[in-house]
Amino acid sequence: MMRILTPTFELIDDRPPYPDAWASLTDEDDVPIWAAAISATATHVVSNNTRHFPPRQADGRRAYNGIEYLTAADFLTLLDKTSL
């Protein structure tokens, strides 16, 4: 799995000030994760810390500004469906 994913990784150096996040993102330790996702133009954030995910959209996804938040299990399911 890592051989497949490693070429897609991107290192960024993101420092404050951070971009605005959703109102319920109150954990200041999660704000740099959001900022890194924005800086890297990520499409997904994978975390099992679902307590601080963005609010659910009408379609059931937890996304904000085009970045979808998924648990590790949901991300692996997505990878399996896309047949990387």
Protein Blocks (a to p, Z undefined) as FASTA:
>chain_A
ZZmmmmmpccdddddddddddfklmbfklmmmmmmmmmnopabdcdfblmlgccddfkop
aceehiacddfklmmmmmmmnoZZ
